[in-house]
Amino acid sequence: MIQLLGFSLGTLPFTYLGAPIFKGKPKKIYFQPIVDKVKIKLATWKASLLSMAGRIQLVKAVIQSMLLHTMTIFSWPTSLLREMEVWIKKFIWSGDISKRKLVTVAWKKVCVDVDEGGLRLRSLVCLNQATNLKLCWELNHSEEQWAGILRRRSIRDNNCIQYHIYSLIWSGVKSEFNTIKYNTCWIIGNGRSINFWLDNWCEEPLIHSLQLRTSQIQHYPKILSDYVVNYQWSFPADLIQEHPISRNLAAQVTLPIQSTADKLVWKHNSIGILTLKEAYNFKKHHFPKVSWAKIIWSIDIPPSKSLLVWRLMLNKLPTDDNLQTRGCSLPSICSLCLKNAETSTHLFLECPYAVHLWNWLAFALNKSCNF
């Protein structure tokens, strides 16, 4: 074929449309060129000329976009993702991937929503878990040929196989199979895609509701459509005799009055579809909402000032007391009043200079209100 068609003989691995193509499980060596590009980007940006807000925007708009394409396909080695997260943290806080600042906010706190006290950055580890979850959803939900082929190769009796198959995406899909299984349910249509005993179509699978073993249901039909005649439930007599509760559980589910396709739905939203945004929200860390977030993050306040107040509210400003708790041995004195030790509370509330400034601001606001 090579001689007839004039093609050249290639070897694995190679890059196609920006993604590495290889055989077997994803390894660090296949993704190293992409990681090197990220490192070069972070190292060559003129970070010293940027504010912290500008560096955060660069990470959101450029770095995470560079990685998203391959993350939607492969399950990356976690060690690589954590290595890049370390570079990103250093870049955001100091502007240099080789320098580490002492007083910083925990990365999992940075990567939550603004109303939870974060900066809405995306954790690369959680993002890759979310893309794996989305890919597993597509495997179970999609009617495209690739999904059908992989389902036939890798799923047996509603469970994924345990042995290895040579697939680029299988390792990521396999890791999220149980998550999809326990967080989705079926809406009955024609019943041809639903396993009567093992699928979740009536609150929980019947094999769990009836506390049965697999050997006890082997002689019964597996497909749900075998238990429906003329859009009504029809159970074998021996099934009713052995497991009468099964008919009662099934009767709680209303059958459609016309033939439609079965539909797999995601439990945790109203539309029943798992988007990448919904998958990331499911995987990421969550913290209690804070009342001050809407006040400091306003279009009327410059982002650099909002970031300063954000660090103040989390007690993460590099004041003398915070530096001392991290092992720095230094004398502490307020540079404004030269009388007290430097703490966040003293600098912004107790220092005579700060008190004078707050009094002036209160007088100015009262005067403008009177006018």
MIMARBA-494239 format. One record per atom (N, C-alpha, C): x negated, y negated, z negated; residue in one letter. Coordinates in steps of 0.02 Angstrom, whole numbers, plus 50000, padded with zeros to 5 digits. Example, Ala and Ser with C-alpha at 12.3 -4.5 7.8 and 13.67 -1.06 7.14 Angstrom:
<vovexs>
493405028449610A/493855022549610A/493405016549610A/493585011249646S/493165005349643S/493554999849606S/
</vovexs>
This chain:
<vovexs>
499585006150000M/500005000050000M/499574993750000M/499004994049963I/498554988349961I/498274986850030I/498074992250066Q/497784991350132Q/498314988950182Q/498914991650178L/499444989850226L/499694982750215L/499774980650153L/500074974150138L/499554968650127L/498914970450119G/498404965450113G/498334962350044G/498624965549994F/498554963049925F/497884964849896F/497674961049845S/497064962749809S/497244966549746S/496814970949724L/496934975049665L/496754971149602L/497234970149557G/497124966549495G/497064971249436G/496884968449379T/496834972349317T/497174968549260T/497384972349211L/497674969449150L/497114967949101L/497184962749060P/497724957849058P/497614952149108P/498144948549125F/498094942649166F/498644937749144F/498624931749169T/499104926549149T/499584925349206T/500234925249190Y/500754923949241Y/501234918849213Y/501314913249248L/501754907749227L/501604905549155L/500964905249139G/500754902749074G/500784907749018G/501014913849031A/501074918948979A/500604924848994A/500274927448943P/499834933248954P/500224939548968P/500004943449017I/500314949849033I/499814955249016I/500014960048975F/499554965248951F/499954971548939F/499614976648917K/499944983048902K/499884984648828K/500434986548797G/500414988348727G/500624982748681G/500434983248618K/500624978348568K/500254971748578K/500554966048560P/500204959648563P/499614959548515P/499034957448540K/498434956848499K/498154949748503K/497724948148454K/497454941448450K/497084939448513K/496734944148543I/496314942448601I/496724939948660I/497354942148666Y/497774940048722Y/498014932848715Y/498084930548653F/498344923748641F/497804918648625F/497174920948621Q/496634916448602Q/496554910448649Q/496634911348715P/496584905448760P/497094899948743P/497704901948725I/498214896948707I/498034893648641I/497784897548594V/497584894748529V/497004889848538V/496544891448582D/495974886848595D/496214880248625D/496724880548668K/496994874348697K/497314869948642K/497654873148595V/497954869448540V/497414866148498V/496884869748483K/496344867048443K/496004861148478K/495904861848543I/495584856348581I/496024850148580I/496684851148588K/497154845548586K/497104841848519K/497134845648465L/497124842548399L/496454839048385L/495904841948410A/495244839248396A/495084833048437A/495374832448497T/495184827048541T/495644820948538T/496224821548506W/496664815748500W/496344810448456W/496444804248474K/496164798748435K/496594797848371K/496524802648328A/496964802748269A/496824796948222A/496204794448222S/496044789048176S/496424782648193S/496674782148255L/497054776248276L/497804777148267L/497994782948242L/498704784348235L/498904784348161L/499514782248149S/499784782948081S/499994790248071S/500154791948009M/500384798647994M/501024800248032M/501454795248039A/502084796248077A/501934797848150A/501424794548179G/501234795948248G/500954803048256G/500554805248208R/500284812048211R/500834817248206R/501324815948163I/501884820648157I/502264821148223I/502374815448255Q/502734815448319Q/502364819248373Q/501694818548373L/501294822248422L/501354829748412L/501344831948350V/501414839048335V/502094841648358V/502614837748343K/503294839848362K/503374840248438K/503134835148473A/503274834448544A/502794838448588A/502174839448566V/501674842548610V/501484849548587V/501224850048526I/500944856448503I/501484861848500I/502044860448469Q/502554865548462Q/502874867348529Q/502894862448575S/503144863848643S/502664868348682S/502014867548670M/501514871848704M/501604879148685M/501814880448624L/501854887248598L/502524890548609L/503044886548618L/503734889248619L/503844893948677L/503534892648735H/503634896748794H/503434904048781H/502824905048755T/502604911948743T/502924914948682T/503114910848633M/503454913448573M/504134916448590M/504474913848641T/505124916648659T/505054923448691T/504434925548707I/504324931948740I/504004936948693I/503484934748656F/503074939348618F/503134938048543F/502964943248504S/502864942548433S/502124941348421S/501944935248403W/501244933348394W/500954936548331W/500314938048330P/499994940148267P/500054934548215P/500284936248155T/500414931248104T/499774927448084T/499204930848086S/498574927548067S/498424921748113S/498574922348178L/498464916848224L/498914910948210L/499544912448195L/500024907048180L/499834903248117L/499614906848066R/499414903548004R/498774899448014R/498334901948057E/497724898148072E/497894891448105E/498364891648154M/498574885448187M/498934880848139M/499334883648093E/499674879548044E/499184875947998E/498624879047982V/498104875747942V/497824869747980V/497684870548045W/497434864948085W/497954859348088W/498574861248098I/499104856148102I/499164852248037I/499144855847980K/499194852547915K/498624847547906K/498014849747922K/497434845247914K/497484839247961K/497734840448023F/497804834948071F/498314829848047F/498874832248020I/499394827647997I/499164823447938I/498834826647890W/498664823147828W/498034818947833W/497534821347873S/496904817647875S/496714815247945S/497064817847997G/496884816048066G/496304819948093G/496034824748055D/495454828648076D/495564835848054D/495514840448102I/495654847548085I/495114850648043I/494554847148033S/494014849847992S/494014846947921S/494454842147907K/494474838947842K/495124840747806K/495054842147741R/495624844047701R/495744838747647R/496354836347642K/496524831547590K/496764835347528K/496654832247470L/496814835547408L/497564835147390L/497864829347400V/498554828347379V/499004828747440V/499324834447448T/499774835547505T/500414838947481T/500914838847523V/501554842247509V/501504849347537V/501774854147501A/501764861147523A/502064861747593A/501764865947634W/501964866547705W/502694868747711W/502914873447669K/503604875647674K/504094870147655K/503864865247615K/504284859547598K/504304854547656K/503734853847691V/503704849347749V/504164851847804V/504224858447810C/504584861347867C/505324862547854C/505624858647810V/506344859047800V/506664852647826V/507324852447828D/507684846647854D/507574840447810D/507694834747840V/507604828347805V/508044827947743V/508664830247748D/509114829647691D/508934834447634D/508454838947647E/508194843347594E/507514841047569E/507304835147590G/506674832347567G/506074834047609G/506174836247672G/505624838047716G/505554833247774G/505134835247823L/505004831047881L/505274834047946L/505614839647941R/505914843047999R/505394845348050R/504794846948027L/504324850548068L/504524857948069L/504284861548118R/504444868648122R/503854872948100R/503974877348054S/503464882248036S/503374887048094S/502754888048116L/502624892448173L/502814899648158L/502694901748095V/502864908648076V/503624909648079V/504004904948050C/504734905448051C/505004904748122C/504684900448162L/504904899548231L/504814905948271L/504254909448262N/504154915748298N/504634921148275N/504784921148210Q/505284925848185Q/505974924348216Q/506114917848224A/506754915848254A/506794917948328A/506244917048365T/506244919048435T/506304926648442T/505994930348396N/506074937648396N/506794939648383N/507104936048335L/507814937448320L/508254935848380L/508114930448414K/508504928548473K/508414933748529K/507804936148537L/507664941248588L/508014947748572L/508024949548508C/508384955648488C/509134954848499C/509404948848487W/510104947448502W/510244948448576W/509804945848618E/509894946648690E/509874954048711E/509444957848679L/509404965048694L/510074968448680L/510384966748624N/511014969848604N/511614966948640N/511554960748663H/512134957048688H/512154956548764H/511554956248795S/511514954748866S/511724960748908S/512024959248966E/512204964349015E/511704964549073E/511154960849068E/510654960949120E/510284967649121E/509944969049178Q/509634975649187Q/509084976949138Q/508664971849122W/508104973049076W/508354975349008W/508924972348985A/509204974048919A/509484981148921A/509824982948975G/510104989648980G/509564995048982G/509024993649018I/508464998449022I/508144999448954I/508014993848919L/507684994348854L/508144997448802L/508794996048805R/509254999248759R/509255006848767R/509255009148830R/509265016348842R/508615019748820R/508065016048822R/507415018748803R/507305018748727R/507615013948692S/507385012648624S/507915013348570S/508545014148587I/509075014548536I/509405021448539I/509425024648481R/509735031248474R/510215031148415R/510845032648428D/511355032848374D/511365026448333D/511355020848368N/511395014248336N/510795012448293N/510245016048302N/509615014448268N/509055014348318N/508555010148304C/507985009748350C/507515015548338C/507165017548390I/506695023048385I/506095021048342I/505755025848313Q/505185024448269Q/504515025248305Q/504505028848360Y/503875029748396Y/503745023848442Y/503105023148462H/502895017448502H/503065018448575H/503295013148608I/503375013148680I/502955007348708I/502725008148770Y/502295003048800Y/502724997448828Y/502884992848784S/503284987048803S/502974980848771S/502944975448809L/502654969248783L/503084966148728L/503734967148732I/504184963548687I/504474968048632I/504344974548635W/504694979048589W/504504977948516W/503874976448502S/503664975648432S/504044969948399S/504164964448435G/504544958848407G/505284960448400G/505564963948449V/506274965748446V/506404970748390V/505954975548383K/506034980848333K/506054978048262K/505644972948249S/505604970048182S/506254966648160S/506674964648208E/507284961048191E/507914965248204E/507834971548221F/508414975648239F/508914976248182F/508674977548122N/509124978348064N/509444971648046N/509084966148056T/509384959548042T/509984958348087T/509914959948151I/510484959348197I/511044964148177I/510864970148159K/511354975348142K/511794973248083K/511494970148032Y/511864968547971Y/512164961547972Y/512034957548023N/512294950748026N/512724949548087N/512944954848119T/513404954348176T/513984959048166T/514504957848203C/515084962348203C/515384962448273C/515794967548286W/516094968348352W/516824966048351W/517014962548404I/517714961048418I/517934966048471I/518444969948454I/518644975548498I/518974973048562I/518744975848617G/519064974648682G/519314981348708G/518954984248756N/519144990848781N/518844996548739N/518394994848693G/518114999748648G/517565004148677G/517365002848739R/516875007348772R/516155006048750R/516025000148720S/515344998548699S/515244999448624S/515765001548588I/515735001748515I/515705008948491I/515235010348447N/515195016848413N/515695016748355N/516185021248358F/516735021248310F/516475022048238F/515955026048229W/515715027648161W/515155023048137W/514725020848182L/514105017548161L/514115010048171L/514545007448215D/514545000148226D/514994996548176D/514844990148167N/515214986048120N/515794982648156N/516384985548153W/516974982648184W/517564981948135W/517484984748076C/518004983948024C/517674982747956C/517404976747949E/517054974547888E/516374977847880E/516344984447879E/515714988047878E/515804994647916E/515254997747939P/515325004047977P/515705009347937P/516115013247973L/516535018347940L/516115023547903L/515535025047930I/515125030147897I/514915027947828I/514865021247818H/514705018647751H/515335018047708H/515885015747739S/516505015047701S/516745021647673S/516665027047713L/516905033547692L/516365037647657L/515765034747653Q/515195038147620Q/515075045047651Q/514995045047716L/514885051247753L/514155051947773L/513965058147788R/513305059547817R/513375060247892R/512825059447927T/512845059948000T/513085066848022T/512895072047986S/513095078848005S/513845079848000S/514195075847960Q/514915076647951Q/515325073648007Q/515025069548050I/515405066248103I/515175068448173I/514725073348176Q/514445075248241Q/514965078348287Q/515465081648260H/515965085048303H/516545080448323H/516525074048300Y/517045069348320Y/516785064948378Y/517245062248418P/517025057548471P/516685051448441P/516185048748477K/515805043048452K/516085036448475K/516335036148536I/516545029748565I/517235027848540I/517325021548522L/517955019248494L/518535020048542L/518415019248606S/518965019848655S/519295026748655S/518935031848630D/519235038548625D/519775039048572D/519815033948529Y/520315033848476Y/520885028948490Y/520925026548553V/521445021848572V/521805024448634V/522465024548630V/522895026648686V/523435021348695V/523475018548755N/523975013348770N/523935007548720N/523325005448705Y/523194999648661Y/523455000848590Y/523485007248570Q/523675008948501Q/523205014248475Q/523105014248408W/522665019148379W/522955026148386W/522525030948401S/522735037948408S/522165042248380S/522295045248322F/521775049048288F/521905056548294F/521375060548301P/521455067848301P/521745070248234P/522125075548237A/522455078048176A/521945080248124A/521395083548147D/520895085848098D/520545080048064D/520465074348099L/520165068448069L/520615065548015L/521265065148029I/521735062547980I/521765067047919I/521715073547931Q/521745078247876Q/521125077747831Q/520535077247862E/519915077147824E/519765070147794E/519905064947834H/519745058047812H/520345053447823H/520875054147783P/521475050147794P/521355042647787P/520855040747748I/520725033547737I/520485030247801I/520185034047846S/519925031147909S/520485027947949S/521075031047950R/521635028147987R/521875021747954R/521875021447888N/522085015347853N/521595009547865N/520945011147866L/520455005947879L/520515003347950L/520615007847998A/520675005748068A/521315001748079A/521845003448044A/522485000048054A/522454992748034A/521954990847993Q/521884983847974Q/521614979448030Q/521354982648082V/521064979048139V/521574979148196V/521744973248222T/522234972648276T/521894974048343T/522204978348382L/521934979948448L/522204974948499L/521814973348551P/522054968748603P/522604971948645P/523014967748676I/523564970348716I/523384970748790I/522754969148806Q/522514970048874Q/521774972048872Q/521554975048927S/520874977548929S/520374971948939S/519944970748889T/519414965848894T/518764969148870T/518214965948884A/517564968648863A/517474967748788A/517144972548757D/516974971848686D/516474966048678D/516514962748621K/516094956848611K/515734957348544K/515064956648547L/514654956548487L/514584949248464L/514744947748401V/514734940848378V/514284940248316V/513964934448311W/513544932648253W/513994930248197W/513904932848137K/514364931448081K/514324924448054K/513754921148062H/513614915148022H/513774908548056H/514154908648110N/514404902348138N/515084903548169N/515414898148187S/516104898548209S/516174901048281S/515654900048323I/515704902148393I/515464909248405I/515114912148356G/514914919148362G/514324920348407G/513974915148428I/513404915748473I/512764913748436I/512244917748442L/511614916348409L/511164912348456L/511104905848444T/510644901648481T/509974901548446T/509464898848480L/508804898448448L/508824893748388L/509204888448392K/509274883848335K/509594887448276K/510114891448289E/510444895148235E/509974900448206E/509574903648250A/509104908748227A/508564905648183A/508314899748201Y/507804896448159Y/508104894248092Y/508704891848093N/509034889848031N/509134895847985N/509244901648015F/509334907847976F/508674910047945F/508114908947979K/507464911447958K/507074906647912K/507194900247919K/506774895347883K/506934895247809K/506484892047770H/506604891047698H/507134885547689H/507504886147635H/508014881047619H/507894878547548H/507994872047539F/507934868847474F/508574864947460F/508714863447396P/509314859447381P/509254852447413P/509824849747433K/509824843147464K/509664837747412K/509334832547436V/509144827047392V/509544820847411V/509694816847361S/510134811047372S/509764805147404S/509104804847398W/508734799047421W/508524799447494W/508624805147527A/508374805947595A/508694801047644A/509354800147641K/509694795647688K/509494788347677K/509284786747616I/509104779847602I/508434778047633I/507934782447625I/507264780747648I/507174781747723I/507534786547753W/507474787747825W/508024783947861W/507874777747875S/508354773247907S/508024770047967S/508424768548018I/508154765348078I/507904758248063I/508114755448007D/507904748747988D/507234748647952D/506984754647934I/506354755147897I/505824758247942I/505234755147949P/504704758147989P/504524765147963P/504394769948008P/504244776747986P/503654777247937P/503154772847947S/502574773147902S/502774771547830S/503244766847822K/503474765047754K/503924770447726K/504324773547769S/504744779047746S/504314784847722S/503764786247757L/503314791647736L/502984790147669L/502814783747657L/502524781847593L/503014783147536L/503644781147545V/504154782247493V/504294789647486V/504284793347541W/504394800647539W/503864804047495W/503244802147504R/502704804947463R/502774802747390R/503004796647380L/503104794147312L/503654798147277L/504204799547312M/504754803247281M/504564810347263M/504084813147301L/503854819947287L/503234820047242L/503034814047218N/502434813347176N/501814816147210N/501714814547273K/501144817047311K/500704811347338K/500734805447307L/500264800147325L/499584801547293L/499044799847326P/498374801247298P/498174796347244P/498584795747193T/498404791447136T/497904795047092T/497604791347046D/497074794247004D/497324800246964D/497924799846938D/498174805446897D/498274811746939D/498514810947001N/498594816747045N/497924819647066N/497434815447078L/496764817747096L/496434821447037L/496554818946977Q/496264822146918Q/496544829146908Q/497194829946920T/497504836546911T/497244841546962T/496944839147017R/496664843547068R/495904844347063R/495634842447005G/494934843946991G/494454838247002G/494684832247023C/494234826647032C/494084823346965C/493444822546950S/493244819246887S/493094811946901S/493554807546883L/493474800446897L/493834796446843L/493564790446827P/493924786046780P/494534783146814P/495054781846776S/495684779446805S/495854772546778S/495974767846824I/496204761246804I/496584758146861I/497114754746846C/497524751446897C/497134745646928C/497084745546993S/496694740447028S/497064733747032S/497694733547010L/498084727347012L/498054723546946L/498154727246891C/498154723846826C/497524725046786C/497134730146805L/496504731846772L/496594733146697L/497174735846678K/497304736946607K/497514744246592K/497894747346637N/498164753946625N/497894759046675N/497984765546658A/497794770746705A/498254770646765A/497984772846823E/498364772646885E/498794778846893E/499444777846890T/499934783146904T/500464780246952T/500834784546983S/501364782247028S/501884778046991S/502074780246931T/502564776546892T/502314769646874T/501674769246853H/501394762746834H/501334758146895H/501074760746951L/500964756547010L/501604753347036L/502154757247037F/502764754947070F/503284752147022F/503224753546957L/503744751446910L/503494747546850L/502934749446822E/502724746646758E/502194741246763E/501804741146816C/501264736246824C/501564729146827C/501274724146791P/501534717246793P/501604714646865P/501154716546909Y/501194714246978Y/501834717047011Y/501964723646999A/502554726747028A/503194723846997A/503184722546932V/503774719646899V/503924712746927V/503394708746937H/503484702046967H/503764702547038H/503524707447076L/503764708347145L/504494710447146L/504704715047101W/505404717247099W/505854711447077W/505624707347030N/506024701647008N/506124696647065N/505584695547103W/505634691047161W/506134693647212W/506094700247226L/506544703247275L/507274702847251L/507384704047187A/508074703647160A/508344696647166A/507914691547151F/508124684547157F/508294682847229F/507874685147277A/507994683747348A/508644686947372A/508774692947349L/509394696347370L/510004692947341L/509974690947278N/510544687547246N/510674680847281N/510144677447299K/510224670947333K/510544671647401K/510344677047438S/510644678047505S/511364680147499S/511544683947445C/512234685947435C/512684679947419C/512414675247382N/512804669247364N/512964665147426N/512494664947473F/512624661247535F/513124664947578F/
</vovexs>
